[in-house]
């Protein structure tokens, strides 16, 4: 500090340093007037003049009989970390979600701690423990193997008891009441199947991932649409797989149906990655899309640069979901909302992969 400054200005600069350089947390008690009088060898009036200007700038506030406290929210934000835990980091919908979250958090002055579980419950447990150990203020989490029993229920409740704000994305656990941002996957499954039914398809194969709620709900929507249109359920057309088999099952199942001699006229797939494997299986058998077999995906996650397939699909709100989850988190951390919840309506994107029978 410059020594030729007025004495009250020296005090003001010192207190500002405490407030803005991560020394004094938001809501922290400042040194008493008496302590500052001794430190700077100045009068009480000088201290009060400095405090008066800091209060006018909104940086501090005084409570009668308790003292003077930091009201510097900007630095409070910068010292707070929001953990983001997804099942995966690359591919699918995740880059968009993470981009939306980071955009909001960094703009609001929060730090983001990013990790992924690879859909393994034990890794989820490790990250939840880490959240509690590293004084994280909030966690935005996609639950791992969400259709399976919540083996980390106690850890989530411990996080809640510690005051750590929690928001679920894509799915949520039934035994943990929390804020969330979701897509209505049952409605999405219904919409996709209904589109094929309205094109005249009846033998519609469905391929679904079973260890995530998204897959379970998309399957429920598919079955509900088939029932609503009077199509009898055929278990031979139902393919189900878990995370461990996600890189080969859709291809193998689609080829087995094509070889069966009673080939479906259409496929509805759990996501676009699954759909691309089915596309390959169809082409490897010398068949064409949509002339021979129609196909609908889910998530709208295929870049035109990576595929020549103009895939009809259900759009996932990706970046919008990330932005919304992060905004909810900021609102919760700053006391404006307690348990915000939002469910997006699915949108069918019609392209060139389905034929009207």
C-alpha positions as CSV (number, residue, x, y, z in Angstrom):
1,X,0.0,0.0,0.0
2,X,1.2,3.5,-0.8
3,X,2.3,5.3,2.4
4,X,1.1,8.8,1.2
5,X,-2.5,7.6,1.0
6,X,-5.0,9.0,3.5
7,X,-5.2,6.8,6.6
8,X,-8.8,5.7,6.0
9,X,-7.9,4.8,2.4
10,X,-5.0,2.6,3.7
11,X,-7.5,0.8,5.9
12,X,-10.0,0.5,3.1
13,X,-7.3,-1.1,0.7
14,X,-6.3,-3.6,3.4
15,X,-9.9,-4.7,4.0
16,X,-10.5,-4.9,0.3
17,X,-7.5,-7.1,0.0
18,X,-9.0,-9.4,2.6
19,X,-12.3,-9.5,0.8
20,X,-11.1,-10.0,-2.8
21,X,-8.0,-12.2,-2.5
22,X,-9.6,-15.3,-1.1
23,X,-8.5,-14.5,2.4
24,X,-11.9,-13.6,3.9
25,X,-14.9,-15.9,2.8
26,X,-18.3,-14.6,2.0
27,X,-20.1,-14.0,5.4
28,X,-16.8,-14.1,7.3
29,X,-16.3,-11.7,10.2
30,X,-13.8,-8.9,9.6
31,X,-11.2,-7.8,12.2
32,X,-12.8,-5.6,14.8
33,X,-12.6,-1.8,14.8
34,X,-10.3,-2.1,17.8
35,X,-7.9,-4.5,16.1
36,X,-7.7,-2.3,13.0
37,X,-7.1,0.8,15.2
38,X,-4.1,-0.9,16.7
39,X,-2.8,-2.3,13.4
40,X,-2.8,1.0,11.7
41,X,-2.5,3.3,14.7
42,X,-5.5,5.4,13.7
43,X,-8.6,6.6,15.3
44,X,-12.0,4.8,15.5
45,X,-13.4,7.5,13.2
46,X,-10.8,6.6,10.5
47,X,-11.9,3.0,10.7
48,X,-15.6,3.9,10.5
49,X,-14.9,6.1,7.5
50,X,-13.3,3.2,5.7
51,X,-16.1,0.8,6.7
52,X,-18.7,3.3,5.6
53,X,-17.3,3.5,2.1
54,X,-16.9,-0.3,1.9
55,X,-20.6,-0.7,3.0
56,X,-21.7,1.8,0.4
57,X,-20.0,-0.3,-2.2
58,X,-21.8,-3.4,-1.0
59,X,-18.7,-5.2,0.1
60,X,-19.4,-5.4,3.8
61,X,-22.4,-5.2,6.2
62,X,-22.7,-4.7,10.0
63,X,-24.8,-6.5,12.5
64,X,-25.4,-4.7,15.8
65,X,-23.6,-6.5,18.6
66,X,-22.0,-9.1,16.4
67,X,-19.5,-7.2,14.2
68,X,-18.8,-6.5,10.5
69,X,-19.0,-9.2,7.9
70,X,-17.9,-9.8,4.3
71,X,-20.6,-9.3,1.7
72,X,-18.2,-9.9,-1.3
73,X,-20.2,-12.6,-3.2
74,X,-17.9,-12.5,-6.2
75,X,-15.0,-14.0,-4.3
76,X,-17.2,-16.4,-2.5
77,X,-18.2,-17.8,-5.9
78,X,-14.6,-18.1,-7.1
79,X,-13.7,-20.1,-4.0
80,X,-16.6,-22.5,-4.6
81,X,-16.3,-25.7,-6.7
82,X,-19.1,-27.5,-8.5
83,X,-18.4,-31.1,-9.3
84,X,-19.8,-32.5,-12.5
85,X,-20.0,-36.3,-12.6
86,X,-21.3,-38.0,-15.8
87,X,-21.2,-41.6,-16.9
88,X,-19.1,-40.7,-19.9
89,X,-17.2,-37.7,-21.2
90,X,-16.9,-38.2,-24.9
91,X,-19.4,-39.1,-27.6
92,X,-23.1,-39.3,-27.3
93,X,-24.7,-36.3,-25.7
94,X,-22.1,-35.5,-23.1
95,X,-19.8,-32.9,-24.8
96,X,-22.9,-30.7,-25.3
97,X,-24.1,-31.1,-21.7
98,X,-20.6,-30.4,-20.3
99,X,-20.2,-27.4,-22.6
100,X,-23.4,-25.9,-21.4
101,X,-22.6,-26.4,-17.7
102,X,-19.1,-25.0,-18.1
103,X,-20.4,-21.9,-20.0
104,X,-22.7,-20.9,-17.1
105,X,-20.4,-21.8,-14.2
106,X,-17.4,-20.0,-15.5
107,X,-19.5,-17.0,-16.4
108,X,-20.8,-16.9,-12.8
109,X,-17.3,-17.3,-11.3
110,X,-17.6,-20.9,-10.1
111,X,-14.9,-23.6,-10.7
112,X,-15.9,-26.9,-12.3
113,X,-14.5,-30.3,-11.3
114,X,-15.2,-32.8,-14.0
115,X,-15.1,-36.6,-13.8
116,X,-16.9,-39.7,-15.2
117,X,-17.8,-43.1,-13.9
118,X,-17.9,-45.2,-17.1
119,X,-21.3,-46.4,-15.7
120,X,-19.5,-48.3,-12.8
121,X,-21.1,-48.0,-9.4
122,X,-17.8,-48.3,-7.5
123,X,-16.4,-45.3,-9.4
124,X,-19.5,-43.3,-8.6
125,X,-18.9,-44.1,-4.9
126,X,-15.3,-42.9,-5.1
127,X,-16.3,-39.6,-6.6
128,X,-19.1,-39.0,-4.1
129,X,-16.6,-39.6,-1.2
130,X,-14.2,-37.2,-3.0
131,X,-16.9,-34.5,-3.2
132,X,-17.3,-34.6,0.6
133,X,-13.5,-34.5,1.2
134,X,-12.8,-31.6,-1.1
135,X,-15.3,-29.1,0.2
136,X,-17.3,-29.1,-3.0
137,X,-20.3,-26.7,-2.8
138,X,-22.5,-28.6,-5.3
139,X,-22.7,-31.6,-7.6
140,X,-24.4,-32.1,-11.0
141,X,-24.5,-35.8,-11.5
142,X,-25.8,-38.3,-14.0
143,X,-26.6,-41.4,-11.9
144,X,-24.6,-44.5,-12.7
145,X,-26.6,-47.6,-13.9
146,X,-29.7,-45.7,-12.8
147,X,-32.2,-48.6,-13.4
148,X,-30.2,-50.7,-10.9
149,X,-30.5,-50.5,-7.1
150,X,-28.9,-47.3,-5.7
151,X,-26.0,-48.8,-3.8
152,X,-24.7,-45.3,-3.1
153,X,-27.8,-44.1,-1.4
154,X,-26.1,-43.5,2.0
155,X,-23.4,-41.4,0.4
156,X,-25.9,-39.2,-1.4
157,X,-27.7,-38.7,1.9
158,X,-24.4,-37.8,3.6
159,X,-23.8,-35.3,0.9
160,X,-27.2,-33.8,1.5
161,X,-26.6,-33.6,5.2
162,X,-23.4,-31.7,4.6
163,X,-25.3,-29.0,2.7
164,X,-23.9,-29.9,-0.7
165,X,-26.4,-29.0,-3.4
166,X,-27.3,-31.8,-5.8
167,X,-28.8,-31.8,-9.2
168,X,-29.4,-34.9,-11.3
169,X,-29.2,-34.9,-15.1
170,X,-30.6,-37.4,-17.7
171,X,-32.1,-39.6,-14.9
172,X,-32.5,-39.7,-11.1
173,X,-32.7,-42.2,-8.3
174,X,-36.1,-43.1,-7.0
175,X,-34.9,-43.2,-3.4
176,X,-33.3,-39.7,-3.4
177,X,-35.5,-36.6,-3.7
178,X,-33.5,-33.9,-5.5
179,X,-33.4,-31.2,-8.1
180,X,-33.2,-32.6,-11.6
181,X,-33.1,-31.7,-15.3
182,X,-34.4,-34.6,-17.5
183,X,-35.8,-35.5,-20.9
184,X,-39.2,-37.3,-20.9
185,X,-37.8,-40.6,-22.3
186,X,-41.0,-42.5,-22.1
187,X,-42.7,-39.9,-24.3
188,X,-39.6,-40.0,-26.6
189,X,-39.9,-43.8,-27.0
190,X,-43.6,-43.4,-27.7
191,X,-43.1,-40.7,-30.3
192,X,-40.4,-42.6,-32.1
193,X,-42.5,-45.8,-32.3
194,X,-45.6,-44.0,-33.2
195,X,-43.9,-42.3,-36.1
196,X,-43.0,-45.7,-37.6
197,X,-46.5,-47.1,-36.9
198,X,-48.0,-44.1,-38.7
199,X,-45.8,-44.9,-41.7
200,X,-47.5,-48.4,-41.8
201,X,-44.8,-50.4,-40.0
202,X,-46.0,-53.2,-37.7
203,X,-42.9,-55.4,-37.4
204,X,-40.8,-52.9,-35.5
205,X,-37.8,-54.2,-33.7
206,X,-36.7,-52.4,-30.5
207,X,-33.2,-52.5,-29.1
208,X,-32.8,-51.0,-25.6
209,X,-30.1,-50.6,-22.9
210,X,-31.4,-52.0,-19.7
211,X,-29.1,-50.8,-16.9
212,X,-30.0,-47.1,-17.4
213,X,-33.4,-45.6,-16.7
214,X,-33.3,-43.9,-20.1
215,X,-33.3,-47.2,-21.9
216,X,-36.1,-48.7,-19.6
217,X,-38.3,-45.7,-20.2
218,X,-37.7,-45.6,-23.9
219,X,-38.7,-49.2,-24.1
220,X,-41.9,-48.5,-22.0
221,X,-42.8,-45.8,-24.5
222,X,-42.2,-48.1,-27.5
223,X,-44.4,-50.8,-26.0
224,X,-47.1,-48.3,-25.1
225,X,-47.2,-47.0,-28.7
226,X,-47.4,-50.6,-30.1
227,X,-50.2,-51.4,-27.7
228,X,-52.1,-48.2,-28.6
229,X,-52.0,-49.1,-32.3
230,X,-53.1,-52.7,-31.7
231,X,-49.8,-54.3,-32.5
232,X,-49.3,-57.5,-30.6
233,X,-46.1,-57.7,-28.6
234,X,-43.4,-60.0,-30.1
235,X,-40.5,-60.8,-27.7
236,X,-38.4,-62.0,-30.7
237,X,-38.2,-58.4,-31.9
238,X,-37.0,-57.1,-28.5
239,X,-33.3,-56.8,-28.0
240,X,-31.9,-55.8,-24.6
241,X,-28.3,-55.2,-23.5
242,X,-26.2,-53.7,-20.7
243,X,-23.2,-51.3,-20.7
244,X,-20.7,-54.2,-21.0
245,X,-22.2,-55.3,-24.3
246,X,-23.0,-51.9,-25.9
247,X,-20.3,-52.1,-28.5
248,X,-21.4,-55.3,-30.2
249,X,-24.9,-56.4,-29.1
250,X,-26.9,-54.1,-31.5
251,X,-25.0,-55.4,-34.5
252,X,-25.3,-59.0,-33.6
253,X,-29.0,-58.8,-32.7
254,X,-29.9,-56.9,-35.9
255,X,-28.0,-59.5,-38.0
256,X,-29.7,-62.4,-36.3
257,X,-33.2,-60.8,-37.1
258,X,-32.2,-60.2,-40.7
259,X,-31.1,-63.9,-41.1
260,X,-34.2,-65.2,-39.4
261,X,-36.3,-65.0,-42.6
262,X,-38.9,-62.9,-40.8
263,X,-37.0,-59.6,-41.0
264,X,-38.6,-56.5,-39.3
265,X,-39.5,-53.6,-41.6
266,X,-38.1,-51.1,-39.0
267,X,-35.8,-50.7,-36.0
268,X,-36.1,-48.3,-33.1
269,X,-32.8,-48.0,-31.3
270,X,-31.9,-46.9,-27.8
271,X,-29.5,-44.2,-29.1
272,X,-27.8,-43.1,-32.3
273,X,-24.7,-45.1,-31.6
274,X,-26.8,-48.2,-31.4
275,X,-28.5,-47.2,-34.6
276,X,-25.2,-46.9,-36.5
277,X,-24.4,-50.5,-35.5
278,X,-27.8,-51.6,-36.8
279,X,-27.2,-49.6,-40.0
280,X,-23.9,-51.5,-40.5
281,X,-25.6,-54.8,-39.9
282,X,-28.2,-54.0,-42.5
283,X,-25.7,-52.9,-45.1
284,X,-23.5,-55.9,-44.5
285,X,-26.4,-58.0,-45.5
286,X,-26.7,-56.1,-48.8
287,X,-29.9,-54.4,-47.7
288,X,-30.7,-50.7,-48.1
289,X,-32.0,-48.0,-45.8
290,X,-34.8,-46.9,-46.0
291,X,-35.8,-48.9,-49.1
292,X,-35.6,-52.3,-47.3
293,X,-35.5,-51.4,-43.6
294,X,-36.3,-48.2,-41.8
295,X,-34.5,-47.0,-38.7
296,X,-35.0,-44.4,-35.9
297,X,-32.4,-43.4,-33.4
298,X,-32.4,-41.3,-30.3
299,X,-30.3,-38.3,-29.0
300,X,-29.5,-36.6,-32.4
301,X,-25.8,-37.1,-31.6
302,X,-24.4,-38.1,-35.0
303,X,-22.3,-35.4,-36.8
304,X,-22.8,-35.4,-40.6
305,X,-19.0,-35.4,-40.8
306,X,-18.9,-38.9,-39.2
307,X,-21.7,-40.6,-41.1
308,X,-23.5,-40.5,-44.4
309,X,-26.7,-41.6,-42.7
310,X,-29.4,-39.0,-42.5
311,X,-30.9,-40.6,-39.4
312,X,-34.4,-39.8,-38.2
313,X,-34.0,-39.5,-34.4
314,X,-35.3,-38.0,-31.2
315,X,-33.4,-34.8,-30.3
316,X,-31.8,-34.6,-26.9
317,X,-31.5,-31.0,-25.6
318,X,-27.8,-31.5,-24.7
319,X,-26.3,-28.0,-24.3
320,X,-29.7,-26.5,-23.2
321,X,-29.9,-29.2,-20.5
322,X,-26.3,-28.4,-19.3
323,X,-27.1,-24.7,-19.2
324,X,-30.3,-25.3,-17.3
325,X,-28.6,-27.6,-14.8
326,X,-25.9,-25.1,-14.1
327,X,-28.3,-22.2,-13.8
328,X,-30.3,-24.2,-11.3
329,X,-27.1,-25.0,-9.4
330,X,-26.1,-21.3,-9.2
331,X,-29.7,-20.4,-8.0
332,X,-29.5,-23.1,-5.3
333,X,-26.0,-22.0,-4.1
334,X,-27.1,-18.4,-3.9
335,X,-30.4,-19.2,-2.1
336,X,-32.9,-18.3,-4.8
337,X,-34.2,-21.8,-5.3
338,X,-34.4,-24.9,-3.1
339,X,-35.2,-27.9,-5.4
340,X,-35.8,-26.8,-9.0
341,X,-36.9,-29.5,-11.5
342,X,-37.4,-29.5,-15.2
343,X,-38.4,-32.1,-17.8
344,X,-37.8,-31.4,-21.5
345,X,-40.4,-32.7,-24.0
346,X,-38.8,-34.8,-26.8
347,X,-38.7,-33.6,-30.4
348,X,-38.8,-35.9,-33.4
349,X,-36.3,-35.0,-36.1
350,X,-37.4,-36.5,-39.4
351,X,-34.7,-37.1,-42.0
352,X,-34.2,-39.8,-44.6
353,X,-33.9,-43.2,-42.8
354,X,-37.6,-44.2,-42.8
355,X,-40.0,-45.3,-45.6
356,X,-43.7,-44.9,-45.8
357,X,-45.2,-48.4,-46.4
